[in-house]
Amino acid sequence: MEYEFTFVVDGATVDDDSAASRLESELDAMLARAGGQNLLSVSYGGDNAVEAAMTVAHAVRDAVPGLRLLRLDRDLVGVQEIAERTERSRQNVHQWTLGARLADKGPFPQPEGTVGRGKAWLWTEVNAWLVQHSLDDGINYPTRREMTDIDFFLANSLSFSFQSTSARGFDKARQAVTGMLMENIVSFSQFALNLPLVKNGADQHVLLIAGPKESAHSVMRFIADAQRDLILVTAQEDEIVGVHFSVDAKGPQEIVQVGQEHTVWSWMDLVREKPTATFVAECALPQEAMRIRQRHTLFTSAA
């Protein structure tokens, strides 16, 4: 799904021809200035708005390294702006806000506050209400909660790279894991912020998304081949789990064997039982065994 974002930015303005040209050519993004703020408008696709925003934030930094995304613009609208965007009269819009018209499918959103003497609403909430009446602008925007999560990422300079093994047949399970992760993204991010993770070359935390029934050995091989810190994220029913793994040669002496029959989820049971262990995949040849060290406590949360 494609989402429309407007970020409040610093480090480049609409008068910066080089930055504006690069953003337009590489991301079809537009710099502007309104209300005394520098803004960047861009559309980007993703499974949800938070993932799309994280991805586009990284792409923007790549395109113009000096550009900083500070937060999302809230796009507040009053009766006049709503009337203009829907091509309806101010009177019609006023009646919507009072519940005098089009109230059969739910009340008009609560105002965000007041500007001068007039009420102001979040356009994303107004537009979502208008969808029920086929009066929306046809564009997907982040919800209020998603805006809060995105601002959290931007404030903490968080960026995630979502990866998975090449094993087939687990796409739906991985999508479900990603969905549950997004529902817990703020608490998960706080967990990630406290980890001494070595980021990848793009200054991102690497997340390995795995379905609970995937082969533990396949996932262990991915971790070993990655040769870097990463967080394995999986989920089952109403529980999501994240574990920081590395291939650090040092560490505890306790070795736990992970058999061929183990799934990712049953491996996580071993991790719970032995939170300081080094995990070794059982193989026919000892030299082929993958040694994976868990470095930090699990993140667990009920969705």
Buried (B, 14 or more C-beta within 10 A) or exposed (E): EEBBBBBBBEBBBBEBEEBBEBBBEEBEBBBBEEEEBBBBBBBBEBEBBBBBBBBBBBBBBEBBEEBBBBBBBBBBBBBEBBBEBBEBEEEBBBBBBEEEBBEEEEEBBEBBEEEEEEBBBBBBBBBBBBEEBEBBBEEBBBBEEBBEBBBBBBEEEBBBBBBBBEBEEBEEBBEBBBBBBBBBBBEBBEBBEEBEBEEBEEEBBBBBBBBBBBBBBBBBBBBBEBEBBBBBBBBBEEBBBBBBBBBEEEBEEEEBEBEEEBBBBBBBEBBEEBEEBBBBBBEEEEEEBBBBBBBBBBBBBEE
